[in-house]
Amino acid sequence: MAQTQDEYMRSLAAALDDLLNPGLKGDKRKIGFALLTYDFDAGPKDGRVNYIGNGQRDDVRVAMKEVIARWEGRYAETTAKQ
């Protein structure tokens, strides 16, 4: 029997978490991630975008906003230590 989309994404998330944080669980993990999927035919504008990750939703929201700001040129990286 084929996996549902939800089951498939949970399997991918578990595999990614194991690869990025081998042997670590909960607060011991060092690397957070978010995975977005969408249907190529419908596209993300007209279809549903699915998300799964290993971090708290609020942390993922902040990370996604930072990525979007970088893509849009609204985020200037600095090497200066403060």
HELIX and SHEET records of a PDB file:
HELIX    1   1 GLN A    5  LEU A   20  1                                  16    
HELIX    2   2 GLY A   26  LYS A   28  5                                   3    
HELIX    3   3 GLY A   43  ASP A   46  1                                   4    
HELIX    4   4 ARG A   57  TRP A   71  1                                  15    
SHEET    1   A 2 ALA A  34  TYR A  38  0                                        
SHEET    2   A 2 VAL A  49  GLY A  53 -1                                        
END                                                                             
